[in-house]
């Protein structure tokens, strides 16, 4: 199998992000609208976030600050037990998902909280007692730094979507100053975990 985009070329026996028989990829295909094309990195971020959240057995407060990745909300709701009392936060109430009954029912079941901007979302989500998991686009650097400061004093995780492969050096330096390790992935995205 082969994959090629502007920044990446892959030749492999199998490429999971294109195999719709895999559970996370099938859910992305179900909930992501056709007018929201996802690059390989975007799909990789969604696969990683869904896999991590699927394995966490404690209640989670999930903050989605990148509207291009809103399809993660119904995917995570679908895969986690309702009894875990997860909380969902978003920077937009114009969710980029397919207008399907299943997606609508999943979202209505958790009553997500919507905010005008990511800084307001951060103020609210860090008042939760749940494990905080935030998803950002790298262009929201000010909010990412605010989130890093807050997570440095508690537990949580941040995933940074970087579809334009922007330089992450400033974020890496900021994390080092806080004695936190930013994991830079080969696809340009980054993660930060504080357990």
N, C-alpha and C positions, 0 to 999 in steps of 0.2 A: 504494500500500500504506500502511496506517496501523498505528501501534503506540502504545499508551498504557498507562502504569502509574501508580503513585502519584506519582512525581516527574517523569516524562518523557513527552512527547507528540511523536511523529514522524510527519510526512506525507512520503512519498518515493516515487519511482518503484520503487525496490527497497530492501529492508532486508536486508542480508546475513545477519543472525543468524536470519532465518526462512526462508532459502533452503536447503533440504536438498540441493540439487545442488552446493553449494560444499563442498570437501573437509573443511575443519575442522568445519563445522556438521554434516555427515553423520557424522563421527566422534563428535561430542558426542552426537548422537541415538543412535548405536550403543552408547556406553559409559556414558552418564549414566542412572541408574535413574529410573523414572517417579516414585518417591517422593522424588526430590530435585529439586523444581522450581527452575529457574534463571531469574532475572530477566534483563532485557536486559543490564544491566551485568555480571552474572556470565558470561554467554555472551560478551560483548565481551572480558572479561579472558581467558577460555579461548582465544578466537580470536587475541588478541594474543600471548599466551605461546606458543602453538603455532607461530604464524608466525615469531616471533623465534628460537625454538629450532630450527625447521626450517632456518633460514639460517645458524646457527652451525656451522662445520665442525670445531670442536675438541671434545674431550671435555667434557661438562658434568656437574656435580653438582647435581641438582635436589632442592630441599627444599620439600615441600608441608606448610604449616602451617595450612591451612584445609580442614577435612574436607569442606565442601560443594563443594570444587573437586577432589576426588580423581580424578574421571574424566579429569583432564589426564594422569595417569600412563600409562594404556594408550594414550592418544592420542599422546603424545610417543614412547613406545616404538615404536608402530606406524610413525611417520613418520621415525625416525632410524635410521641404519645401526648394526647391532650392533658392527661393528668399531671404532666410536668410543669404546667403553669408558665409556659414561655410567654415572653412579651415581645411585641414587634413594633419597631419604630421606623419611620420613613420620612425622607425629605420632600416627598411629593404624594399627593392623593390622586394623581393621575398615573396610576400604576401601569407600567409597560408590560402587560400580560395579555394573553388571548382573552377575548370576552366569552369565556366558557362558564357554564353553570358550576362545574367543579371548582374552578379557580375562585369564582365569586363566593361559593359556599365555604371554601377553605378560609378565605380572607374574612368573611363575616364572622366565622366561628372564633377568631382570635381578637377581633376588634383592634386593629393596628392604630397606633398613635401617629398622627401626621404633623410635620413641622414645616415652617417656612424656609428654614436653612439648617445647615449641619451644626452650627454652634448651639442653636436652640435645642436640637435633638440631643447633643452631648450633655447639656445641662440637665435634661430630663432623664436620660438613660442611666447616668451615673448616680441617680437617686435610687435606682432599683437595687434590691439585694441579690438579684440573679447574676450569674456569670455574664459579663458583657462581651459581645462579639460584634465588632464594627467592620463594615465594608465601605471603603472609600475609593474614589478615583484620585489618582495622584495629583490632579490639578487642584484639589482642595487642600493644599499644603498647610494652610493656617489651622484648619480644623484637625488635620492629622496630628500636627504638633500639640495642639490642645489635648487631643485624645491620648497621645503618648504620655504627656505630663500626668494626666489623670490615672492612666493605667499603671504608671510607675509607682503609685501609692496603693495599688489594689491588685486584683486579679482581672484578667480579661485577655482578649485577642483582637488583633487588627489585621485585616487583609487589604492590601493596596493594589488596586487594579491599575495597570500602567499600559494601556493599549498602544500608546505612541512611543513606548520605550524611552521615556524621559529619564534623565539622570537622577539617580536616587542618592547621590553623595551627600547632599545637605541633610536628608532624612537620616542617613546612616550616622553622620556626625552628631546630630541632635540626639539620637538614641544612645550613642556612646557616652555623651555627657550625662545622660540619665542612668548609666550603667545597665542599659537594656540592649539586647542583641536583636538587630533587625535581620531577618532571614531574606536575603535577596535570591529570588528564584531565577533559573536560567531563562525563563520566558519573559523576564522584565518585571514581573509582579513581585510583591514582597509581603512578608508576614511577620507578625510580632506576637509572641505568646508569653503570658505571665500566669503561671499556675500556682 
